[in-house]
Amino acid sequence: QVQLVESGGDLVQPGGSLRLSCAASGFAFDEYTIGWFRQAPGKEREGVVCIASSEGRTYYADSVQGRFTISRDNAKNTVYLQMNNLKPEDPAVYYCTTTVAPYYYCSRFFVGYDYFGRGTQVTVSS
């Protein structure tokens, strides 16, 4: 059974940093693309960043490019999302997700994501 457990969400001031973690189990982690989506109140869930399985190809949405960094530790079945220079438009519930099949593309289309964690809340406020 696929399980994705996010952690690390918190309240931070504008310009601050957070590191989110996603602990995965129940599937061959090193074969799967992992993504982070976010959903703010009143808005649709949107893809933010992804990292591919093998070569570690990444994609960042324009809104987070240069501020967020995704990485994965296949030995620990964990993905990290380092978020720097957090802005007032970043608050949301952040969800870790993986694709319906192995070796899926990591791209701006954010398609094929079928499993989501419960999310972790990120709040940016002074």
N, C-alpha and C positions, 0 to 999 in steps of 0.2 A: 504494500500500500504506500503510495507516494505521500510523503509528509514534508512540509516546508514550514519552518518555524523562524519567524523574524524576531529580532530583538535590537535594542539600541535606540529606539525612538525616545525623544525627550523634548523639553522646553529649552530653547536656546535663543540668545539675542541675535538680532540681525548682524551679519558678518561673522557669526560663530560657526563652529564645525560640529559635526556628529559623524559617527561611524555606525552604520547599520550592519547587522550580520544576518545571514540566512543559513540555518542548519538543515541539511537535506538528508532524507533517508527513504528507503523503499524502492530505489531504482539505481541504475548504473550511472552514478553522478558524473563521472568523467566523460560520458558519451552524450550528455545533454546540454543544450544551450540553456542558460539561466538569465532571467530578466528581472528588472524591477519596474513595477507600475506604481502609479500613485493616483489617489482620488481625493480631491478637495470637496468640501460641502457644496452641493448644488452643481457639481461638474461631473463629467464623465471620467471614468478611469482612463488614464493615458499611459502609454509606454514611455519610459524615461531613459533606460539604458539596458543593454544586454551584453552578454559575453558568450562566445561560442565555446564548443566543447573542446575540440582538439587544439587548434592553433591559437586559441584565445582571442580571436578577432572580436573587437568591441564596436558598439555603436552608441552614440550619445545623442539625445534630442538636443536641438539648438538651445533650448531653455536652460540646459545644465552643462553644456559643453564648456570645458575649461574650469569648471568648479567641482564637478563630481568625478570620482574615479571608481570603477568597478574592478574587482579582482577576485580570483578564486583559488582555493587551496584544495586540490583534488584529494590529497591525502586525508584531509579533515572533513570532506564533503560539505564545505562551507564556502559561501560567497560573501564578499564584503562590499559595502558601498560607502566610500569615504565622501562626505559632503562638506565642502568648504564654502566660505563666503555665502552663507545661507541668506536668502532674501525673503521679503514678505510674501512673495508669490509661491514659495516652496512648501508652506504648511499643507499637510495632507496625511492620509493614511498611506503608508508605503507597503506594497505587497511584493513579496518574492514569488516568482513564477517559473515554471518550466514547461517545455513543449510536449506535445502529444506523442512525439516520436524522437528517437535519437538523431543527432547530427543535423538538426534543423538550422536554417539560416538565422543569423543574427543580423537584422537589418532594420531600416527605418519603418518597415511595414508592421513590425510587431505582430506577426500572425503565427498561429499554431500553438499559442500558449493555452494550455488546457488545465493546468493545476496551479492553484494559488494558495498561499498561506493565509493566515487570519489577519495579517497586517500589523504594523507598528506605527504609532502616532508620532508625527513630527510637528512641533509647534514652534513658530518663530515669532517672538514678541519681545519688545523692550519693556 
